Amino acid sequence: MSEKKNYNTIRYGNNDGEIKFGHIHDDEEVSAFIVRSGYNSKHYMTMDATGDVLQGRKNGTINRASGSYAIKAGDDVGDSIPAIWIEAVSGDIVLSATNGRIRMQAKNIELLAEGGDNQNGHITLESNEKVSVKSNNIELNADSVLNLYSSAKVELIADGTLNMFGSLMEAVEGCSLISPSKSFGPLEIIQALKSIA
């Protein structure tokens, strides 16, 4: 197979850096534009013209830096205008820190998933060790079902008052093989709590 050539390639540069139009990479894919540091081969930006469309190479842009990469914007925008907007028209957005942390910091943080059907609209938090949530107030509100499950132990602890209300309540332990626990309505629960207080 003959080596790919581009007779329209133009290069401007010196020992400090270079700009090329029509650069051919080692894999014989073409970048319409590439700017590269002369001090570090891992510091460059490319605008690729060829490659696999479904893999995102063709018409894709690559930014590479062995040092830090910072984006700062929004000095002159209004409160209701996004200062930085990142949108993936199709495909995923992946934030990966292989040897570090991913931190989000703001006055307010919103996570919103709008799937439109039962197969989508999910938010998943998964950890191999621990998930910690700490706040002055924590509210869990489910329109259909709220499940709390542990294969080992569940503890509900309140230094003050622990209130549990429900139109029907049932508590079953391993010893309750035949007789289930009694069910109470909310009025009976309130009266029982008042009698204890």
C-alpha positions, -999 to +999 in steps of 0.1 A: +000+000+000+015+034-011+020+061+015-008+087+015+002+121+002-013+156+003+002+179-022-017+209-008-001+207+027+012+240+040+034+244+071+045+275+091+067+272+121+100+272+139+116+255+169+089+270+192+059+255+173+041+249+140+009+253+122+000+229+094-029+227+070-035+192+055-013+173+079-011+135+074-008+115+106+010+082+111-023+063+106-027+082+073-057+102+085-057+139+075-061+169+098-074+200+081-056+221+107-031+213+134-012+236+158+016+220+179+042+231+204+078+226+195+087+219+231+063+190+238+048+165+214+019+160+237+008+196+234-014+202+203-048+208+188-061+191+156-092+195+135-095+162+117-109+159+082-109+121+076-114+090+098-143+069+110-175+090+113-192+068+138-161+068+160-160+106+159-126+110+142-139+126+110-148+163+115-137+159+151-115+182+172-087+170+196-071+191+223-041+176+240-020+190+268+004+172+293+000+202+316-032+216+330-061+227+307-082+257+319-113+274+305-125+306+320-154+327+306-185+346+316-171+379+328-197+400+309-228+376+306-260+381+325-273+359+353-297+340+331-272+334+303-250+303+305-213+313+306-201+279+294-224+256+274-214+220+264-239+200+243-236+165+228-261+164+200-258+126+200-237+103+221-225+106+257-205+131+276-177+114+296-158+132+324-129+109+335-102+115+362-083+083+362-060+093+391-079+121+407-113+134+417-142+151+398-154+181+417-184+203+409-186+236+429-213+262+426-239+283+445-265+257+434-261+223+416-290+207+397-290+172+383-319+167+358-327+136+337-356+139+313-361+107+294-397+109+283-404+072+290-399+045+317-367+033+299-350+067+304-349+095+328-327+077+353-300+091+376-276+065+390-251+069+419-229+039+423-198+034+445-178+004+455-173+016+490-194+045+504-218+073+494-220+101+519-248+128+519-246+156+544-268+187+547-289+207+571-321+193+554-325+162+533-357+154+515-366+123+496-399+125+477-412+096+455-444+098+435-447+060+433-423+039+454-395+046+478-373+016+487-345+014+513-327-019+511-296-034+527-284-070+526-270-065+562-283-038+585-304-007+584-304+019+612-327+048+617-314+071+644-327+104+657-312+123+686-345+141+688-379+128+677-384+100+651-418+101+636-433+074+613-467+079+597-487+059+572-523+050+564-512+013+568-481+002+586-466-033+590-435-044+607-423-080+604-393-097+619-379-132+614-398-145+644-431-135+630-437-167+610-475-169+615-490-136+629-482-104+610-479-072+630-509-050+635-518-022+610-527+012+623-543+042+606-527+077+609-551+088+636-543+058+657-506+064+652-509+101+663-530+091+694-505+064+703-476+089+701-495+114+722-502+088+749-464+080+751-453+117+752 
